[in-house]
Amino acid sequence: MSWVMGTVLVRIARLAFAGLAIAAIVSAVTATTGSLGNFFSYFTIESNMLAIAVLIVGGLLNPQSRDWAYLRGAATLFMVITGIVYAALLANAEVGLKAAWIDDTLHRVIPLVMLADWIFFSPWTRGSFVAALGWLTGPLAYFAYSLVRGPVAHWYPYPFLDPRHEGGGYGRVALYAVVLALAMGLLAVGVNAIGRRRGGALGGRHRVTSLS
């Protein structure tokens, strides 16, 4: 009975945090005076929208399938990247969010929620490191999208993606890309390792066949 109650509370918490993130994004959209295309081109917004979907489905249905575990891992990684990159590179930069509570929710609270949910309630078991590195296709696709869209829109979401910033050119962007790709690879390995450890600890209760 206590285990059932705990599961119910976890699912309610997922829905509550999804609601908080939705409120933050809606408030940010309402307050923005710029292009909505630019607004939805921030990795922060895109990763939070995926996190919202994962939290809602996790709260309502709580799937335990292999594919769902993989998607949850990707969403967790993207949010961890969002939180760390923001703290390391963007805390004092303009990222289109005016209200402090919105900024904190999308860059700090939801990343921590997703990581905690993965640490304590991960269905990922025996997931291979190769499969985990597949999560990086999302950030790499976003990087390519930003560089292609930037010259067309005359706008880049982040300074380290802007070749015009401080006159650094594409060489500077490429350097950031390499460093960030290596860092994200290590984070993917870490998220995978956490999921494997937690999934193994669950035993047969929610065991999921791994991706290979």
C-alpha positions in Angstrom: 0.0 0.0 0.0 2.8 2.5 0.9 4.5 1.7 -2.5 1.2 2.4 -4.3 0.7 5.7 -2.4 4.3 6.7 -3.2 3.7 6.0 -6.9 0.5 8.1 -6.9 2.4 11.0 -5.2 5.2 10.8 -7.7 2.7 11.0 -10.6 0.9 13.9 -9.0 4.2 15.7 -8.6 5.1 15.2 -12.2 1.8 16.8 -13.3 2.3 19.7 -10.9 5.8 20.4 -12.2 4.5 20.1 -15.8 1.9 22.7 -14.9 4.6 25.0 -13.5 6.6 24.7 -16.6 3.6 25.3 -18.8 2.8 28.4 -16.8 6.3 29.7 -17.2 6.4 29.2 -20.9 2.9 30.7 -21.4 3.9 33.7 -19.3 7.1 34.1 -21.2 5.3 34.0 -24.6 2.7 36.5 -23.3 5.4 38.9 -22.2 7.7 38.6 -25.3 7.8 41.5 -27.7 10.0 39.8 -30.2 9.6 37.1 -32.8 7.9 33.9 -31.7 10.0 32.1 -34.1 13.1 33.3 -32.2 11.5 32.5 -28.9 10.8 28.9 -29.8 14.3 28.6 -31.2 15.9 28.6 -27.8 17.1 25.2 -26.7 15.8 26.0 -23.3 12.2 26.3 -24.6 12.4 23.3 -26.8 13.9 21.1 -24.1 11.4 22.3 -21.5 8.5 21.5 -23.9 9.8 17.9 -24.3 10.1 17.7 -20.5 6.5 18.9 -20.1 5.3 16.2 -22.4 7.4 13.6 -20.6 6.1 14.7 -17.2 2.5 14.8 -18.3 2.6 11.3 -19.9 4.6 10.0 -16.9 2.0 11.5 -14.5 -1.0 10.2 -16.4 0.2 6.9 -17.7 3.6 6.1 -16.2 4.7 3.9 -19.1 7.5 1.4 -18.5 8.4 0.4 -22.1 11.8 0.4 -23.6 11.0 3.2 -26.0 9.6 5.3 -23.2 12.6 4.8 -21.1 14.8 5.9 -24.0 12.7 9.1 -24.5 12.8 9.9 -20.8 16.6 9.5 -20.8 16.8 12.0 -23.8 14.5 14.5 -22.1 16.6 14.2 -18.9 19.8 14.7 -20.7 18.5 17.8 -22.6 17.3 19.4 -19.4 20.6 18.7 -17.6 22.4 20.3 -20.6 20.0 23.3 -20.3 20.8 23.7 -16.6 24.6 23.3 -16.8 25.1 25.4 -20.0 23.0 28.2 -18.5 24.9 28.2 -15.2 28.3 28.0 -17.0 27.8 30.3 -19.9 24.5 32.2 -19.9 23.7 33.2 -16.3 24.4 36.9 -17.1 23.4 36.8 -20.8 20.1 37.9 -22.4 18.1 34.7 -23.1 14.7 36.2 -23.7 13.2 35.6 -20.3 12.4 38.8 -18.3 10.8 37.5 -15.1 13.1 35.8 -12.5 10.6 33.1 -11.6 10.3 32.1 -15.3 14.1 32.0 -15.6 14.5 30.0 -12.5 11.7 27.5 -13.4 13.0 26.7 -16.9 16.7 26.8 -16.2 17.0 25.4 -12.7 13.8 23.9 -11.3 12.7 21.7 -14.2 16.3 20.4 -14.9 16.5 19.4 -11.2 13.1 17.8 -11.3 13.9 15.8 -14.4 17.2 14.6 -13.0 15.7 13.7 -9.7 12.9 11.8 -11.4 15.5 9.9 -13.5 17.7 9.1 -10.4 14.9 7.8 -8.2 12.4 6.4 -10.7 14.2 5.4 -13.9 12.9 2.5 -15.9 16.1 2.3 -17.9 17.9 -1.0 -17.4 21.1 -2.2 -19.1 20.9 0.6 -21.6 24.0 0.6 -23.8 26.4 3.5 -23.9 26.1 3.6 -27.7 22.3 4.0 -27.4 22.8 6.7 -24.8 25.2 8.6 -27.2 22.3 8.6 -29.6 20.6 11.1 -27.4 23.2 13.6 -28.6 21.5 13.7 -32.0 19.0 16.2 -30.5 21.5 18.8 -29.4 23.6 18.4 -32.5 20.5 18.8 -34.7 19.7 21.9 -32.7 23.2 23.3 -33.2 22.9 22.7 -37.0 19.5 24.3 -37.1 20.7 27.4 -35.2 23.6 27.9 -37.6 21.5 27.5 -40.7 18.7 29.7 -39.4 21.0 32.4 -37.9 22.1 34.1 -41.2 18.5 34.0 -42.5 16.9 35.4 -39.4 19.9 37.6 -38.5 19.6 36.3 -35.0 21.2 33.6 -32.9 19.8 32.2 -29.7 23.1 32.2 -27.7 26.3 34.2 -28.0 28.5 31.1 -28.4 26.5 30.2 -31.5 26.9 33.6 -33.0 29.9 33.9 -35.3 29.5 37.7 -35.1 30.0 37.8 -31.4 33.2 39.5 -30.4 34.4 39.1 -33.9 35.2 35.4 -33.2 33.9 34.1 -36.5 33.0 30.4 -37.2 36.3 29.3 -35.7 35.2 30.4 -32.3 31.8 28.7 -32.8 33.5 25.5 -33.9 35.7 25.5 -30.7 32.6 25.9 -28.5 30.9 23.2 -30.5 33.7 20.7 -29.9 34.0 21.5 -26.2 30.2 21.3 -25.7 29.9 18.1 -27.7 32.6 16.5 -25.5 30.9 17.7 -22.4 27.5 16.6 -23.6 28.9 13.2 -24.4 30.1 12.8 -20.8 26.7 13.9 -19.5 25.0 11.3 -21.7 27.3 8.6 -20.3 26.5 9.9 -16.8 22.7 9.9 -17.4 23.0 6.4 -18.8 25.0 5.1 -15.9 22.5 6.6 -13.4 19.6 4.9 -15.2 21.4 1.6 -15.4 22.2 1.6 -11.7 18.7 2.6 -10.7 17.0 0.3 -13.2 19.2 -2.6 -11.9 18.2 -1.8 -8.3 14.5 -2.1 -9.2 15.0 -5.8 -10.0 12.2 -7.4 -11.8 9.4 -5.1 -10.7 9.7 -2.7 -13.7 12.4 -4.3 -15.8 12.7 -3.0 -19.4 14.5 -4.7 -22.2 17.5 -2.5 -23.1 18.3 -0.9 -26.4 21.4 -2.2 -28.0 
